[in-house]
Amino acid sequence: MQTITLRVEGMSCNHCKQAVEGALKKLTGVERAEVNLAEKKVTVWYDETGATVEQMKEAIEDQGYDVVDG
Amino acid sequence: MQTITLRVEGMSCNHCKQAVEGALKKLTGVERAEVNLAEKKVTVWYDETGATVEQMKEAIEDQGYDVVDG
């Protein structure tokens, strides 16, 4: 199990939190996803044999949010 | 058919817009509901033989938003 924290722009409310967490949890290998709205971050717990970080970023962007590098 | 415009606090994104419009459209007699996020308002087109304005306010508050008087 690995974890990664991504910075996400545009999440403004609990619906946004649910949308991002839900999209991540649908990916193979993602065990848990937790958004911190105030910090504009999402932390993902995942099995590295499943979805890639690139696929996680795409899942977030498909929900209409921007993943910010760095 | 009547229309009313209510002032709603706390709607921050398109998910909020969908939540409020969806909750209103579920009420008997509500034909149309349209949120303006920038103006913090929702306009409702409704048949006066159906749900009351009080019930509309409750439906909005049940979604977690505040209806502001005046």
Backbone of each chain as nested JSON, in Angstrom:
{
  "chains": [
    {"id": "A", "residues": [
      {"number": 1, "name": "MET", "atoms": {"N": [0.841, -1.211, 0.0], "CA": [0.0, 0.0, 0.0], "C": [0.872, 1.255, 0.0]}},
      {"number": 2, "name": "GLN", "atoms": {"N": [0.512, 2.165, -0.874], "CA": [1.23, 3.436, -0.943], "C": [0.244, 4.583, -0.721]}},
      {"number": 3, "name": "THR", "atoms": {"N": [0.773, 5.741, -0.411], "CA": [-0.094, 6.918, -0.357], "C": [0.527, 8.027, -1.197]}},
      {"number": 4, "name": "ILE", "atoms": {"N": [-0.352, 8.858, -1.744], "CA": [0.121, 10.045, -2.448], "C": [-0.848, 11.172, -2.109]}},
      {"number": 5, "name": "THR", "atoms": {"N": [-0.32, 12.375, -2.005], "CA": [-1.181, 13.54, -1.792], "C": [-1.058, 14.456, -2.996]}},
      {"number": 6, "name": "LEU", "atoms": {"N": [-2.215, 14.766, -3.587], "CA": [-2.249, 15.629, -4.768], "C": [-2.909, 16.949, -4.404]}},
      {"number": 7, "name": "ARG", "atoms": {"N": [-2.422, 18.003, -5.014], "CA": [-3.02, 19.313, -4.817], "C": [-4.07, 19.524, -5.907]}},
      {"number": 8, "name": "VAL", "atoms": {"N": [-5.278, 19.88, -5.497], "CA": [-6.395, 19.996, -6.443], "C": [-7.036, 21.378, -6.303]}},
      {"number": 9, "name": "GLU", "atoms": {"N": [-7.188, 22.05, -7.423], "CA": [-7.839, 23.366, -7.417], "C": [-9.302, 23.253, -7.813]}},
      {"number": 10, "name": "GLY", "atoms": {"N": [-10.149, 24.042, -7.173], "CA": [-11.535, 24.153, -7.62], "C": [-12.561, 23.427, -6.763]}},
      {"number": 11, "name": "MET", "atoms": {"N": [-12.095, 22.712, -5.753], "CA": [-13.061, 22.012, -4.882], "C": [-13.583, 23.016, -3.86]}},
      {"number": 12, "name": "SER", "atoms": {"N": [-14.902, 23.25, -3.894], "CA": [-15.435, 24.312, -3.044], "C": [-16.377, 23.847, -1.946]}},
      {"number": 13, "name": "CYS", "atoms": {"N": [-16.862, 22.628, -2.03], "CA": [-17.88, 22.222, -1.057], "C": [-17.86, 20.71, -0.865]}},
      {"number": 14, "name": "ASN", "atoms": {"N": [-18.743, 20.234, -0.02], "CA": [-18.775, 18.798, 0.253], "C": [-19.177, 17.962, -0.957]}},
      {"number": 15, "name": "HIS", "atoms": {"N": [-19.956, 18.562, -1.872], "CA": [-20.273, 17.823, -3.091], "C": [-19.009, 17.582, -3.903]}},
      {"number": 16, "name": "CYS", "atoms": {"N": [-18.153, 18.591, -3.94], "CA": [-16.892, 18.469, -4.679], "C": [-16.026, 17.388, -4.032]}},
      {"number": 17, "name": "LYS", "atoms": {"N": [-15.99, 17.42, -2.714], "CA": [-15.23, 16.412, -1.96], "C": [-15.72, 15.005, -2.327]}},
      {"number": 18, "name": "GLN", "atoms": {"N": [-17.043, 14.831, -2.319], "CA": [-17.622, 13.523, -2.655], "C": [-17.309, 13.128, -4.092]}},
      {"number": 19, "name": "ALA", "atoms": {"N": [-17.366, 14.1, -4.993], "CA": [-17.136, 13.807, -6.414], "C": [-15.705, 13.31, -6.626]}},
      {"number": 20, "name": "VAL", "atoms": {"N": [-14.75, 13.989, -5.996], "CA": [-13.339, 13.621, -6.173], "C": [-13.04, 12.29, -5.482]}},
      {"number": 21, "name": "GLU", "atoms": {"N": [-13.491, 12.162, -4.253], "CA": [-13.243, 10.896, -3.533], "C": [-13.913, 9.727, -4.256]}},
      {"number": 22, "name": "GLY", "atoms": {"N": [-15.13, 9.932, -4.716], "CA": [-15.868, 8.859, -5.399], "C": [-15.194, 8.426, -6.684]}},
      {"number": 23, "name": "ALA", "atoms": {"N": [-14.712, 9.399, -7.451], "CA": [-14.049, 9.07, -8.723], "C": [-12.761, 8.28, -8.466]}},
      {"number": 24, "name": "LEU", "atoms": {"N": [-12.044, 8.644, -7.426], "CA": [-10.79, 7.934, -7.112], "C": [-11.062, 6.52, -6.623]}},
      {"number": 25, "name": "LYS", "atoms": {"N": [-12.077, 6.393, -5.776], "CA": [-12.371, 5.069, -5.21], "C": [-12.86, 4.079, -6.267]}},
      {"number": 26, "name": "LYS", "atoms": {"N": [-13.327, 4.585, -7.394], "CA": [-13.753, 3.688, -8.476], "C": [-12.57, 3.057, -9.2]}},
      {"number": 27, "name": "LEU", "atoms": {"N": [-11.395, 3.629, -9.035], "CA": [-10.219, 3.105, -9.737], "C": [-9.721, 1.822, -9.072]}},
      {"number": 28, "name": "THR", "atoms": {"N": [-9.254, 0.903, -9.893], "CA": [-8.692, -0.351, -9.389], "C": [-7.503, -0.056, -8.472]}},
      {"number": 29, "name": "GLY", "atoms": {"N": [-7.504, -0.681, -7.32], "CA": [-6.353, -0.552, -6.424], "C": [-6.456, 0.591, -5.426]}},
      {"number": 30, "name": "VAL", "atoms": {"N": [-7.418, 1.503, -5.636], "CA": [-7.556, 2.617, -4.687], "C": [-8.394, 2.153, -3.498]}},
      {"number": 31, "name": "GLU", "atoms": {"N": [-7.76, 2.184, -2.332], "CA": [-8.409, 1.686, -1.116], "C": [-9.167, 2.796, -0.397]}},
      {"number": 32, "name": "ARG", "atoms": {"N": [-8.607, 3.994, -0.483], "CA": [-9.181, 5.092, 0.294], "C": [-8.75, 6.41, -0.348]}},
      {"number": 33, "name": "ALA", "atoms": {"N": [-9.631, 7.389, -0.281], "CA": [-9.3, 8.717, -0.805], "C": [-9.941, 9.719, 0.13]}},
      {"number": 34, "name": "GLU", "atoms": {"N": [-9.164, 10.704, 0.519], "CA": [-9.699, 11.675, 1.462], "C": [-9.303, 13.097, 1.077]}},
      {"number": 35, "name": "VAL", "atoms": {"N": [-10.339, 13.881, 0.814], "CA": [-10.126, 15.28, 0.428], "C": [-10.084, 16.163, 1.663]}},
      {"number": 36, "name": "ASN", "atoms": {"N": [-9.153, 17.094, 1.673], "CA": [-9.14, 18.176, 2.658], "C": [-9.43, 19.467, 1.892]}},
      {"number": 37, "name": "LEU", "atoms": {"N": [-10.66, 19.947, 2.052], "CA": [-11.093, 21.122, 1.282], "C": [-10.263, 22.356, 1.604]}},
      {"number": 38, "name": "ALA", "atoms": {"N": [-10.018, 22.564, 2.889], "CA": [-9.303, 23.766, 3.318], "C": [-7.883, 23.791, 2.753]}},
      {"number": 39, "name": "GLU", "atoms": {"N": [-7.272, 22.615, 2.696], "CA": [-5.886, 22.547, 2.196], "C": [-5.816, 22.282, 0.698]}},
      {"number": 40, "name": "LYS", "atoms": {"N": [-6.991, 22.133, 0.063], "CA": [-7.023, 21.872, -1.396], "C": [-6.183, 20.664, -1.766]}},
      {"number": 41, "name": "LYS", "atoms": {"N": [-6.366, 19.59, -1.008], "CA": [-5.559, 18.4, -1.232], "C": [-6.417, 17.155, -1.176]}},
      {"number": 42, "name": "VAL", "atoms": {"N": [-5.959, 16.118, -1.858], "CA": [-6.573, 14.8, -1.681], "C": [-5.453, 13.792, -1.439]}},
      {"number": 43, "name": "THR", "atoms": {"N": [-5.652, 12.971, -0.436], "CA": [-4.694, 11.904, -0.154], "C": [-5.32, 10.582, -0.581]}},
      {"number": 44, "name": "VAL", "atoms": {"N": [-4.52, 9.79, -1.288], "CA": [-5.008, 8.524, -1.839], "C": [-4.154, 7.378, -1.296]}},
      {"number": 45, "name": "TRP", "atoms": {"N": [-4.829, 6.37, -0.787], "CA": [-4.16, 5.14, -0.343], "C": [-4.406, 4.109, -1.435]}},
      {"number": 46, "name": "TYR", "atoms": {"N": [-3.351, 3.567, -2.01], "CA": [-3.552, 2.687, -3.17], "C": [-2.516, 1.581, -3.247]}},
      {"number": 47, "name": "ASP", "atoms": {"N": [-2.916, 0.555, -3.959], "CA": [-2.041, -0.567, -4.224], "C": [-1.332, -0.285, -5.547]}},
      {"number": 48, "name": "GLU", "atoms": {"N": [-0.029, -0.339, -5.55], "CA": [0.697, 0.097, -6.747], "C": [0.533, -0.833, -7.955]}},
      {"number": 49, "name": "THR", "atoms": {"N": [-0.105, -1.972, -7.743], "CA": [-0.377, -2.853, -8.897], "C": [-1.651, -2.427, -9.638]}},
      {"number": 50, "name": "GLY", "atoms": {"N": [-2.361, -1.442, -9.092], "CA": [-3.606, -0.978, -9.725], "C": [-3.382, 0.272, -10.552]}},
      {"number": 51, "name": "ALA", "atoms": {"N": [-4.303, 1.204, -10.419], "CA": [-4.263, 2.431, -11.21], "C": [-2.978, 3.218, -10.952]}},
      {"number": 52, "name": "THR", "atoms": {"N": [-2.522, 3.923, -11.983], "CA": [-1.341, 4.775, -11.861], "C": [-1.745, 6.161, -11.346]}},
      {"number": 53, "name": "VAL", "atoms": {"N": [-0.748, 6.902, -10.907], "CA": [-1.002, 8.273, -10.444], "C": [-1.558, 9.104, -11.601]}},
      {"number": 54, "name": "GLU", "atoms": {"N": [-1.083, 8.813, -12.793], "CA": [-1.584, 9.531, -13.966], "C": [-3.093, 9.289, -14.137]}},
      {"number": 55, "name": "GLN", "atoms": {"N": [-3.516, 8.064, -13.911], "CA": [-4.957, 7.747, -14.013], "C": [-5.754, 8.432, -12.903]}},
      {"number": 56, "name": "MET", "atoms": {"N": [-5.149, 8.555, -11.731], "CA": [-5.824, 9.281, -10.635], "C": [-6.026, 10.741, -11.026]}},
      {"number": 57, "name": "LYS", "atoms": {"N": [-4.985, 11.338, -11.59], "CA": [-5.094, 12.745, -12.006], "C": [-6.182, 12.903, -13.065]}},
      {"number": 58, "name": "GLU", "atoms": {"N": [-6.23, 11.961, -13.999], "CA": [-7.267, 12.025, -15.035], "C": [-8.663, 11.909, -14.425]}},
      {"number": 59, "name": "ALA", "atoms": {"N": [-8.823, 11.028, -13.445], "CA": [-10.13, 10.833, -12.803], "C": [-10.581, 12.13, -12.122]}},
      {"number": 60, "name": "ILE", "atoms": {"N": [-9.641, 12.818, -11.499], "CA": [-9.955, 14.089, -10.831], "C": [-10.314, 15.153, -11.87]}},
      {"number": 61, "name": "GLU", "atoms": {"N": [-9.512, 15.199, -12.93], "CA": [-9.766, 16.206, -13.97], "C": [-11.083, 15.945, -14.693]}},
      {"number": 62, "name": "ASP", "atoms": {"N": [-11.443, 14.685, -14.842], "CA": [-12.729, 14.347, -15.467], "C": [-13.904, 14.884, -14.651]}},
      {"number": 63, "name": "GLN", "atoms": {"N": [-13.694, 15.094, -13.363], "CA": [-14.746, 15.66, -12.519], "C": [-14.79, 17.187, -12.603]}},
      {"number": 64, "name": "GLY", "atoms": {"N": [-13.83, 17.752, -13.327], "CA": [-13.841, 19.191, -13.545], "C": [-12.892, 19.981, -12.657]}},
      {"number": 65, "name": "TYR", "atoms": {"N": [-11.922, 19.313, -12.063], "CA": [-10.968, 19.993, -11.184], "C": [-9.568, 19.922, -11.77]}},
      {"number": 66, "name": "ASP", "atoms": {"N": [-8.728, 20.834, -11.339], "CA": [-7.353, 20.86, -11.833], "C": [-6.402, 20.286, -10.8]}},
      {"number": 67, "name": "VAL", "atoms": {"N": [-5.56, 19.377, -11.256], "CA": [-4.499, 18.869, -10.39], "C": [-3.264, 19.724, -10.639]}},
      {"number": 68, "name": "VAL", "atoms": {"N": [-2.753, 20.29, -9.553], "CA": [-1.63, 21.226, -9.659], "C": [-0.347, 20.494, -9.272]}},
      {"number": 69, "name": "ASP", "atoms": {"N": [0.657, 20.633, -10.092], "CA": [1.923, 19.972, -9.783], "C": [2.669, 20.691, -8.667]}},
      {"number": 70, "name": "GLY", "atoms": {"N": [3.455, 19.92, -7.973], "CA": [4.366, 20.515, -6.973], "C": [3.731, 20.723, -5.632]}}
    ]},
    {"id": "B", "residues": [
      {"number": 1, "name": "MET", "atoms": {"N": [-49.643, 29.338, -13.209], "CA": [-48.203, 29.237, -12.908], "C": [-47.71, 30.517, -12.233]}},
      {"number": 2, "name": "GLN", "atoms": {"N": [-46.934, 30.313, -11.17], "CA": [-46.354, 31.457, -10.465], "C": [-44.835, 31.314, -10.45]}},
      {"number": 3, "name": "THR", "atoms": {"N": [-44.152, 32.392, -10.162], "CA": [-42.702, 32.285, -9.955], "C": [-42.344, 32.973, -8.646]}},
      {"number": 4, "name": "ILE", "atoms": {"N": [-41.302, 32.459, -8.037], "CA": [-40.767, 33.122, -6.849], "C": [-39.251, 33.028, -6.921]}},
      {"number": 5, "name": "THR", "atoms": {"N": [-38.581, 34.043, -6.41], "CA": [-37.124, 34.009, -6.352], "C": [-36.702, 34.071, -4.891]}},
      {"number": 6, "name": "LEU", "atoms": {"N": [-35.924, 33.081, -4.498], "CA": [-35.454, 33.0, -3.113], "C": [-33.962, 33.253, -3.066]}},
      {"number": 7, "name": "ARG", "atoms": {"N": [-33.513, 33.889, -2.015], "CA": [-32.096, 34.135, -1.814], "C": [-31.539, 32.98, -0.974]}},
      {"number": 8, "name": "VAL", "atoms": {"N": [-30.489, 32.354, -1.468], "CA": [-29.931, 31.168, -0.822], "C": [-28.44, 31.365, -0.555]}},
      {"number": 9, "name": "GLU", "atoms": {"N": [-28.043, 31.14, 0.672], "CA": [-26.625, 31.261, 1.037], "C": [-25.951, 29.897, 1.032]}},
      {"number": 10, "name": "GLY", "atoms": {"N": [-24.709, 29.851, 0.579], "CA": [-23.912, 28.639, 0.725], "C": [-23.731, 27.824, -0.54]}},
      {"number": 11, "name": "MET", "atoms": {"N": [-24.364, 28.233, -1.629], "CA": [-24.184, 27.486, -2.878], "C": [-22.889, 27.954, -3.537]}},
      {"number": 12, "name": "SER", "atoms": {"N": [-21.944, 27.03, -3.686], "CA": [-20.628, 27.448, -4.155], "C": [-20.242, 26.918, -5.526]}},
      {"number": 13, "name": "CYS", "atoms": {"N": [-20.932, 25.913, -6.033], "CA": [-20.467, 25.307, -7.293], "C": [-21.635, 24.662, -8.017]}},
      {"number": 14, "name": "ASN", "atoms": {"N": [-21.338, 24.079, -9.166], "CA": [-22.396, 23.464, -9.966], "C": [-23.061, 22.283, -9.278]}},
      {"number": 15, "name": "HIS", "atoms": {"N": [-22.33, 21.601, -8.393], "CA": [-22.965, 20.527, -7.636], "C": [-24.052, 21.093, -6.731]}},
      {"number": 16, "name": "CYS", "atoms": {"N": [-23.761, 22.219, -6.132], "CA": [-24.743, 22.871, -5.249], "C": [-25.971, 23.28, -6.056]}},
      {"number": 17, "name": "LYS", "atoms": {"N": [-25.708, 23.857, -7.21], "CA": [-26.797, 24.263, -8.119], "C": [-27.685, 23.057, -8.431]}},
      {"number": 18, "name": "GLN", "atoms": {"N": [-27.067, 21.938, -8.795], "CA": [-27.832, 20.73, -9.12], "C": [-28.609, 20.227, -7.905]}},
      {"number": 19, "name": "ALA", "atoms": {"N": [-27.99, 20.283, -6.744], "CA": [-28.64, 19.767, -5.533], "C": [-29.899, 20.573, -5.22]}},
      {"number": 20, "name": "VAL", "atoms": {"N": [-29.793, 21.894, -5.314], "CA": [-30.931, 22.756, -4.992], "C": [-32.018, 22.629, -6.057]}},
      {"number": 21, "name": "GLU", "atoms": {"N": [-31.625, 22.701, -7.307], "CA": [-32.624, 22.578, -8.38], "C": [-33.305, 21.21, -8.325]}},
      {"number": 22, "name": "GLY", "atoms": {"N": [-32.525, 20.172, -8.108], "CA": [-33.081, 18.817, -8.061], "C": [-34.08, 18.646, -6.925]}},
      {"number": 23, "name": "ALA", "atoms": {"N": [-33.74, 19.177, -5.759], "CA": [-34.63, 19.044, -4.605], "C": [-35.944, 19.783, -4.854]}},
      {"number": 24, "name": "LEU", "atoms": {"N": [-35.864, 20.935, -5.491], "CA": [-37.084, 21.704, -5.766], "C": [-37.945, 21.003, -6.814]}},
      {"number": 25, "name": "LYS", "atoms": {"N": [-37.307, 20.474, -7.846], "CA": [-38.071, 19.837, -8.931], "C": [-38.784, 18.58, -8.459]}},
      {"number": 26, "name": "LYS", "atoms": {"N": [-38.329, 18.008, -7.361], "CA": [-39.007, 16.821, -6.823], "C": [-40.336, 17.169, -6.167]}},
      {"number": 27, "name": "LEU", "atoms": {"N": [-40.533, 18.432, -5.83], "CA": [-41.774, 18.832, -5.149], "C": [-42.943, 18.868, -6.126]}},
      {"number": 28, "name": "THR", "atoms": {"N": [-44.103, 18.486, -5.639], "CA": [-45.325, 18.535, -6.452], "C": [-45.584, 19.964, -6.915]}},
      {"number": 29, "name": "GLY", "atoms": {"N": [-45.864, 20.125, -8.177], "CA": [-46.243, 21.437, -8.691], "C": [-45.076, 22.291, -9.15]}},
      {"number": 30, "name": "VAL", "atoms": {"N": [-43.84, 21.887, -8.838], "CA": [-42.684, 22.675, -9.295], "C": [-42.341, 22.252, -10.716]}},
      {"number": 31, "name": "GLU", "atoms": {"N": [-42.452, 23.224, -11.63], "CA": [-42.226, 22.941, -13.046], "C": [-40.761, 23.155, -13.426]}},
      {"number": 32, "name": "ARG", "atoms": {"N": [-40.15, 24.127, -12.768], "CA": [-38.797, 24.515, -13.171], "C": [-38.132, 25.211, -12.002]}},
      {"number": 33, "name": "ALA", "atoms": {"N": [-36.838, 25.038, -11.873], "CA": [-36.083, 25.729, -10.826], "C": [-34.731, 26.066, -11.418]}},
      {"number": 34, "name": "GLU", "atoms": {"N": [-34.304, 27.298, -11.223], "CA": [-33.042, 27.698, -11.82], "C": [-32.223, 28.534, -10.845]}},
      {"number": 35, "name": "VAL", "atoms": {"N": [-31.046, 27.996, -10.513], "CA": [-30.141, 28.678, -9.59], "C": [-29.231, 29.62, -10.357]}},
      {"number": 36, "name": "ASN", "atoms": {"N": [-29.027, 30.798, -9.804], "CA": [-27.982, 31.705, -10.279], "C": [-26.948, 31.786, -9.167]}},
      {"number": 37, "name": "LEU", "atoms": {"N": [-25.827, 31.116, -9.383], "CA": [-24.802, 31.032, -8.33], "C": [-24.233, 32.401, -7.978]}},
      {"number": 38, "name": "ALA", "atoms": {"N": [-23.957, 33.203, -8.994], "CA": [-23.33, 34.504, -8.76], "C": [-24.242, 35.409, -7.938]}},
      {"number": 39, "name": "GLU", "atoms": {"N": [-25.539, 35.317, -8.204], "CA": [-26.493, 36.179, -7.492], "C": [-27.042, 35.523, -6.224]}},
      {"number": 40, "name": "LYS", "atoms": {"N": [-26.623, 34.272, -5.963], "CA": [-27.085, 33.541, -4.776], "C": [-28.604, 33.478, -4.716]}},
      {"number": 41, "name": "LYS", "atoms": {"N": [-29.188, 33.116, -5.847], "CA": [-30.644, 33.095, -5.93], "C": [-31.116, 31.848, -6.63]}},
      {"number": 42, "name": "VAL", "atoms": {"N": [-32.345, 31.455, -6.33], "CA": [-33.004, 30.425, -7.129], "C": [-34.398, 30.919, -7.482]}},
      {"number": 43, "name": "THR", "atoms": {"N": [-34.736, 30.769, -8.747], "CA": [-36.076, 31.12, -9.205], "C": [-36.847, 29.831, -9.453]}},
      {"number": 44, "name": "VAL", "atoms": {"N": [-38.069, 29.805, -8.949], "CA": [-38.906, 28.607, -9.046], "C": [-40.197, 28.947, -9.784]}},
      {"number": 45, "name": "TRP", "atoms": {"N": [-40.515, 28.14, -10.78], "CA": [-41.778, 28.248, -11.488], "C": [-42.677, 27.141, -10.952]}},
      {"number": 46, "name": "TYR", "atoms": {"N": [-43.819, 27.471, -10.447], "CA": [-44.631, 26.448, -9.778], "C": [-46.128, 26.709, -9.918]}},
      {"number": 47, "name": "ASP", "atoms": {"N": [-46.854, 25.634, -9.748], "CA": [-48.31, 25.696, -9.764], "C": [-48.763, 25.863, -8.317]}},
      {"number": 48, "name": "GLU", "atoms": {"N": [-49.542, 26.857, -8.051], "CA": [-49.881, 27.18, -6.658], "C": [-50.749, 26.145, -5.968]}},
      {"number": 49, "name": "THR", "atoms": {"N": [-51.24, 25.158, -6.734], "CA": [-52.009, 24.09, -6.086], "C": [-51.094, 23.001, -5.512]}},
      {"number": 50, "name": "GLY", "atoms": {"N": [-49.788, 23.121, -5.776], "CA": [-48.852, 22.107, -5.285], "C": [-48.14, 22.559, -4.02]}},
      {"number": 51, "name": "ALA", "atoms": {"N": [-46.826, 22.328, -3.982], "CA": [-46.026, 22.637, -2.791], "C": [-46.085, 24.122, -2.443]}},
      {"number": 52, "name": "THR", "atoms": {"N": [-45.984, 24.399, -1.166], "CA": [-45.969, 25.787, -0.696], "C": [-44.531, 26.323, -0.71]}},
      {"number": 53, "name": "VAL", "atoms": {"N": [-44.44, 27.642, -0.617], "CA": [-43.118, 28.269, -0.558], "C": [-42.366, 27.777, 0.685]}},
      {"number": 54, "name": "GLU", "atoms": {"N": [-43.109, 27.551, 1.746], "CA": [-42.485, 27.027, 2.966], "C": [-41.837, 25.666, 2.696]}},
      {"number": 55, "name": "GLN", "atoms": {"N": [-42.525, 24.838, 1.94], "CA": [-41.973, 23.521, 1.597], "C": [-40.747, 23.647, 0.684]}},
      {"number": 56, "name": "MET", "atoms": {"N": [-40.761, 24.642, -0.171], "CA": [-39.574, 24.889, -1.019], "C": [-38.374, 25.263, -0.158]}},
      {"number": 57, "name": "LYS", "atoms": {"N": [-38.624, 26.141, 0.806], "CA": [-37.532, 26.561, 1.697], "C": [-36.981, 25.364, 2.467]}},
      {"number": 58, "name": "GLU", "atoms": {"N": [-37.885, 24.509, 2.921], "CA": [-37.443, 23.32, 3.658], "C": [-36.605, 22.401, 2.773]}},
      {"number": 59, "name": "ALA", "atoms": {"N": [-37.039, 22.252, 1.521], "CA": [-36.306, 21.37, 0.598], "C": [-34.884, 21.888, 0.384]}},
      {"number": 60, "name": "ILE", "atoms": {"N": [-34.745, 23.204, 0.292], "CA": [-33.425, 23.82, 0.102], "C": [-32.588, 23.637, 1.369]}},
      {"number": 61, "name": "GLU", "atoms": {"N": [-33.209, 23.87, 2.506], "CA": [-32.481, 23.747, 3.779], "C": [-32.072, 22.298, 4.05]}},
      {"number": 62, "name": "ASP", "atoms": {"N": [-32.908, 21.371, 3.605], "CA": [-32.557, 19.95, 3.753], "C": [-31.287, 19.59, 2.981]}},
      {"number": 63, "name": "GLN", "atoms": {"N": [-30.988, 20.363, 1.945], "CA": [-29.76, 20.129, 1.176], "C": [-28.55, 20.793, 1.836]}},
      {"number": 64, "name": "GLY", "atoms": {"N": [-28.802, 21.54, 2.908], "CA": [-27.687, 22.128, 3.648], "C": [-27.429, 23.594, 3.352]}},
      {"number": 65, "name": "TYR", "atoms": {"N": [-28.403, 24.28, 2.763], "CA": [-28.231, 25.701, 2.452], "C": [-29.204, 26.536, 3.258]}},
      {"number": 66, "name": "ASP", "atoms": {"N": [-28.877, 27.804, 3.391], "CA": [-29.748, 28.708, 4.144], "C": [-30.553, 29.588, 3.203]}},
      {"number": 67, "name": "VAL", "atoms": {"N": [-31.864, 29.64, 3.443], "CA": [-32.709, 30.562, 2.703], "C": [-32.793, 31.845, 3.524]}},
      {"number": 68, "name": "VAL", "atoms": {"N": [-32.426, 32.955, 2.861], "CA": [-32.369, 34.238, 3.554], "C": [-33.616, 35.035, 3.208]}},
      {"number": 69, "name": "ASP", "atoms": {"N": [-34.248, 35.567, 4.19], "CA": [-35.454, 36.361, 3.944], "C": [-35.11, 37.723, 3.38]}},
      {"number": 70, "name": "GLY", "atoms": {"N": [-36.051, 38.27, 2.628], "CA": [-35.924, 39.641, 2.142], "C": [-35.123, 39.757, 0.869]}}
    ]}
  ]
}
